Amino acid sequence: MLELTIDESTFTQLVNIDPQYDSLKISNQSDIQVDADALIEHLRQIRGIDKVIKLTIDYNSSLKNLGVLCAFNNLKILYVCGQHIQSFDGIGWFDKDDYIKIQTHRNRRRDISQLSQATVKNIDLFVERAEDLSAVAGFKFLNTVDIYRSMEPNLAEWKDSFSKIFHLKAANLRSYETQ
């Protein structure tokens, strides 16, 4: 996979995605607040956007939700890393999905309760709130979930019953060190 990075503050400069790119990273190095609706409308107009199968919302992205997904028709892989993400509104547009990774780096403001609106089969979830586990419970098509936790909450008590509750082929609970 060859990845193209687009800076939100200069998104209008991108008019075409060359065929060798099948991955797009939305970043915001300048930390300038961007009009999400204007970004979405522009993305819809970009030639080659239909070839993108992997999208990364970078840690420094100013996006507050996942409404941007409506601009992508063929996504199979989604990485949500944005520190400003507040909700998963728009996740329903992620409908050809195989894999999602959610690692928002100690962003405990974000609410992923809409996550079950996606038909994702595999998830890597970095849990930042106890409610994150409830969001995973609504999945019907989920095959595997890898759950990582920061120093809180303690997920050890879930380990034995997790696979039974969610009828998964595999469930892994891991700790990760926060930086």
Contacts in CASP RR format, 6 or more apart in sequence:
PFRMAT RR
TARGET T0000
AUTHOR 0000-0000-0000
METHOD contacts of the structure
MODEL  1
MLELTIDESTFTQLVNIDPQYDSLKISNQSDIQVDADALIEHLRQIRGID
KVIKLTIDYNSSLKNLGVLCAFNNLKILYVCGQHIQSFDGIGWFDKDDYI
KIQTHRNRRRDISQLSQATVKNIDLFVERAEDLSAVAGFKFLNTVDIYRS
MEPNLAEWKDSFSKIFHLKAANLRSYETQ
1 22 0 8 1.000
1 23 0 8 1.000
1 53 0 8 1.000
1 54 0 8 1.000
2 20 0 8 1.000
2 21 0 8 1.000
2 22 0 8 1.000
2 23 0 8 1.000
3 21 0 8 1.000
3 23 0 8 1.000
3 24 0 8 1.000
3 25 0 8 1.000
3 54 0 8 1.000
3 56 0 8 1.000
4 17 0 8 1.000
4 18 0 8 1.000
4 21 0 8 1.000
4 23 0 8 1.000
4 24 0 8 1.000
4 25 0 8 1.000
5 24 0 8 1.000
5 25 0 8 1.000
5 27 0 8 1.000
5 58 0 8 1.000
6 14 0 8 1.000
6 24 0 8 1.000
6 25 0 8 1.000
6 26 0 8 1.000
6 27 0 8 1.000
7 27 0 8 1.000
7 28 0 8 1.000
7 29 0 8 1.000
7 30 0 8 1.000
8 26 0 8 1.000
8 27 0 8 1.000
8 28 0 8 1.000
8 32 0 8 1.000
8 34 0 8 1.000
8 39 0 8 1.000
8 61 0 8 1.000
8 62 0 8 1.000
8 63 0 8 1.000
9 28 0 8 1.000
9 29 0 8 1.000
9 30 0 8 1.000
9 32 0 8 1.000
9 34 0 8 1.000
11 34 0 8 1.000
11 39 0 8 1.000
11 42 0 8 1.000
11 43 0 8 1.000
12 42 0 8 1.000
14 42 0 8 1.000
14 46 0 8 1.000
15 45 0 8 1.000
15 46 0 8 1.000
15 47 0 8 1.000
16 46 0 8 1.000
16 47 0 8 1.000
16 48 0 8 1.000
17 24 0 8 1.000
17 46 0 8 1.000
17 47 0 8 1.000
17 48 0 8 1.000
17 49 0 8 1.000
17 51 0 8 1.000
17 52 0 8 1.000
19 48 0 8 1.000
19 51 0 8 1.000
21 51 0 8 1.000
21 52 0 8 1.000
22 51 0 8 1.000
22 52 0 8 1.000
22 53 0 8 1.000
22 54 0 8 1.000
23 52 0 8 1.000
23 53 0 8 1.000
23 54 0 8 1.000
23 55 0 8 1.000
23 56 0 8 1.000
23 77 0 8 1.000
24 52 0 8 1.000
24 54 0 8 1.000
24 55 0 8 1.000
24 56 0 8 1.000
25 55 0 8 1.000
25 56 0 8 1.000
25 58 0 8 1.000
26 55 0 8 1.000
26 56 0 8 1.000
26 57 0 8 1.000
26 58 0 8 1.000
26 61 0 8 1.000
26 63 0 8 1.000
26 68 0 8 1.000
27 58 0 8 1.000
27 60 0 8 1.000
27 61 0 8 1.000
28 34 0 8 1.000
28 58 0 8 1.000
28 60 0 8 1.000
28 61 0 8 1.000
28 62 0 8 1.000
29 60 0 8 1.000
31 60 0 8 1.000
31 62 0 8 1.000
32 62 0 8 1.000
33 62 0 8 1.000
34 62 0 8 1.000
34 63 0 8 1.000
36 62 0 8 1.000
36 63 0 8 1.000
36 64 0 8 1.000
36 65 0 8 1.000
36 67 0 8 1.000
36 68 0 8 1.000
39 63 0 8 1.000
39 68 0 8 1.000
40 67 0 8 1.000
40 68 0 8 1.000
40 70 0 8 1.000
40 71 0 8 1.000
43 49 0 8 1.000
43 68 0 8 1.000
43 71 0 8 1.000
43 72 0 8 1.000
44 70 0 8 1.000
44 71 0 8 1.000
49 71 0 8 1.000
49 72 0 8 1.000
49 73 0 8 1.000
50 73 0 8 1.000
50 74 0 8 1.000
51 74 0 8 1.000
52 72 0 8 1.000
52 74 0 8 1.000
52 75 0 8 1.000
53 74 0 8 1.000
53 75 0 8 1.000
53 76 0 8 1.000
53 77 0 8 1.000
54 75 0 8 1.000
54 76 0 8 1.000
54 77 0 8 1.000
54 78 0 8 1.000
54 79 0 8 1.000
55 68 0 8 1.000
55 69 0 8 1.000
55 72 0 8 1.000
55 75 0 8 1.000
55 77 0 8 1.000
55 78 0 8 1.000
55 79 0 8 1.000
56 78 0 8 1.000
56 79 0 8 1.000
56 81 0 8 1.000
57 63 0 8 1.000
57 66 0 8 1.000
57 68 0 8 1.000
57 78 0 8 1.000
57 79 0 8 1.000
57 80 0 8 1.000
57 81 0 8 1.000
57 82 0 8 1.000
57 85 0 8 1.000
58 81 0 8 1.000
58 82 0 8 1.000
59 81 0 8 1.000
59 82 0 8 1.000
59 83 0 8 1.000
59 104 0 8 1.000
59 105 0 8 1.000
60 82 0 8 1.000
60 83 0 8 1.000
61 81 0 8 1.000
61 82 0 8 1.000
61 83 0 8 1.000
61 84 0 8 1.000
61 85 0 8 1.000
62 84 0 8 1.000
63 82 0 8 1.000
63 84 0 8 1.000
63 85 0 8 1.000
64 84 0 8 1.000
64 85 0 8 1.000
64 86 0 8 1.000
64 87 0 8 1.000
65 85 0 8 1.000
65 86 0 8 1.000
65 87 0 8 1.000
65 88 0 8 1.000
65 89 0 8 1.000
65 90 0 8 1.000
66 80 0 8 1.000
66 85 0 8 1.000
66 87 0 8 1.000
66 88 0 8 1.000
66 89 0 8 1.000
66 90 0 8 1.000
66 91 0 8 1.000
66 93 0 8 1.000
66 94 0 8 1.000
67 89 0 8 1.000
67 90 0 8 1.000
67 93 0 8 1.000
69 75 0 8 1.000
69 78 0 8 1.000
69 90 0 8 1.000
69 91 0 8 1.000
69 92 0 8 1.000
69 93 0 8 1.000
69 94 0 8 1.000
70 90 0 8 1.000
70 93 0 8 1.000
72 93 0 8 1.000
74 96 0 8 1.000
75 94 0 8 1.000
75 96 0 8 1.000
75 97 0 8 1.000
76 96 0 8 1.000
76 97 0 8 1.000
76 98 0 8 1.000
76 99 0 8 1.000
77 97 0 8 1.000
77 98 0 8 1.000
77 99 0 8 1.000
77 100 0 8 1.000
78 94 0 8 1.000
78 97 0 8 1.000
78 99 0 8 1.000
78 100 0 8 1.000
78 101 0 8 1.000
79 100 0 8 1.000
79 101 0 8 1.000
79 103 0 8 1.000
80 88 0 8 1.000
80 100 0 8 1.000
80 101 0 8 1.000
80 102 0 8 1.000
80 103 0 8 1.000
80 104 0 8 1.000
81 101 0 8 1.000
81 103 0 8 1.000
81 104 0 8 1.000
81 105 0 8 1.000
82 104 0 8 1.000
82 105 0 8 1.000
82 107 0 8 1.000
83 104 0 8 1.000
83 105 0 8 1.000
83 107 0 8 1.000
84 107 0 8 1.000
85 104 0 8 1.000
85 107 0 8 1.000
85 110 0 8 1.000
86 109 0 8 1.000
86 110 0 8 1.000
86 111 0 8 1.000
87 110 0 8 1.000
87 111 0 8 1.000
87 114 0 8 1.000
88 110 0 8 1.000
88 111 0 8 1.000
88 112 0 8 1.000
88 113 0 8 1.000
88 114 0 8 1.000
88 115 0 8 1.000
88 117 0 8 1.000
89 114 0 8 1.000
90 114 0 8 1.000
90 117 0 8 1.000
91 114 0 8 1.000
91 115 0 8 1.000
91 117 0 8 1.000
91 118 0 8 1.000
92 114 0 8 1.000
92 117 0 8 1.000
92 118 0 8 1.000
94 100 0 8 1.000
94 118 0 8 1.000
94 119 0 8 1.000
94 120 0 8 1.000
95 118 0 8 1.000
95 119 0 8 1.000
97 118 0 8 1.000
97 119 0 8 1.000
97 120 0 8 1.000
97 121 0 8 1.000
98 120 0 8 1.000
98 121 0 8 1.000
98 122 0 8 1.000
99 120 0 8 1.000
99 121 0 8 1.000
99 122 0 8 1.000
99 123 0 8 1.000
99 124 0 8 1.000
100 115 0 8 1.000
100 118 0 8 1.000
100 120 0 8 1.000
100 122 0 8 1.000
100 123 0 8 1.000
100 124 0 8 1.000
101 123 0 8 1.000
101 124 0 8 1.000
101 125 0 8 1.000
102 112 0 8 1.000
102 115 0 8 1.000
102 123 0 8 1.000
102 124 0 8 1.000
102 125 0 8 1.000
102 126 0 8 1.000
103 124 0 8 1.000
103 126 0 8 1.000
103 148 0 8 1.000
104 110 0 8 1.000
104 126 0 8 1.000
104 128 0 8 1.000
106 128 0 8 1.000
106 150 0 8 1.000
106 178 0 8 1.000
107 128 0 8 1.000
108 128 0 8 1.000
108 129 0 8 1.000
110 128 0 8 1.000
111 131 0 8 1.000
112 131 0 8 1.000
112 132 0 8 1.000
112 135 0 8 1.000
113 131 0 8 1.000
113 134 0 8 1.000
113 135 0 8 1.000
114 135 0 8 1.000
115 135 0 8 1.000
115 136 0 8 1.000
115 139 0 8 1.000
116 135 0 8 1.000
116 136 0 8 1.000
116 137 0 8 1.000
116 138 0 8 1.000
116 139 0 8 1.000
119 140 0 8 1.000
119 141 0 8 1.000
120 139 0 8 1.000
120 141 0 8 1.000
120 142 0 8 1.000
121 141 0 8 1.000
121 142 0 8 1.000
121 143 0 8 1.000
121 144 0 8 1.000
122 142 0 8 1.000
122 143 0 8 1.000
122 144 0 8 1.000
122 145 0 8 1.000
123 136 0 8 1.000
123 139 0 8 1.000
123 142 0 8 1.000
123 144 0 8 1.000
123 145 0 8 1.000
123 146 0 8 1.000
124 145 0 8 1.000
124 146 0 8 1.000
124 148 0 8 1.000
125 132 0 8 1.000
125 136 0 8 1.000
125 145 0 8 1.000
125 146 0 8 1.000
125 147 0 8 1.000
125 148 0 8 1.000
126 148 0 8 1.000
126 149 0 8 1.000
126 150 0 8 1.000
126 176 0 8 1.000
127 133 0 8 1.000
127 147 0 8 1.000
127 148 0 8 1.000
127 149 0 8 1.000
127 150 0 8 1.000
127 153 0 8 1.000
127 155 0 8 1.000
128 150 0 8 1.000
129 153 0 8 1.000
130 153 0 8 1.000
133 147 0 8 1.000
133 155 0 8 1.000
133 158 0 8 1.000
136 142 0 8 1.000
136 145 0 8 1.000
136 147 0 8 1.000
136 166 0 8 1.000
137 165 0 8 1.000
137 166 0 8 1.000
139 166 0 8 1.000
142 166 0 8 1.000
142 168 0 8 1.000
143 168 0 8 1.000
143 169 0 8 1.000
143 170 0 8 1.000
144 168 0 8 1.000
144 169 0 8 1.000
144 170 0 8 1.000
144 171 0 8 1.000
145 166 0 8 1.000
145 168 0 8 1.000
145 170 0 8 1.000
145 171 0 8 1.000
145 172 0 8 1.000
146 171 0 8 1.000
146 172 0 8 1.000
146 174 0 8 1.000
147 155 0 8 1.000
147 162 0 8 1.000
147 171 0 8 1.000
147 172 0 8 1.000
147 173 0 8 1.000
147 174 0 8 1.000
148 173 0 8 1.000
148 174 0 8 1.000
148 175 0 8 1.000
148 176 0 8 1.000
149 155 0 8 1.000
149 173 0 8 1.000
149 174 0 8 1.000
149 175 0 8 1.000
149 176 0 8 1.000
150 176 0 8 1.000
150 178 0 8 1.000
151 175 0 8 1.000
151 178 0 8 1.000
155 173 0 8 1.000
156 173 0 8 1.000
158 173 0 8 1.000
159 173 0 8 1.000
162 168 0 8 1.000
162 171 0 8 1.000
162 173 0 8 1.000
163 170 0 8 1.000
163 171 0 8 1.000
END
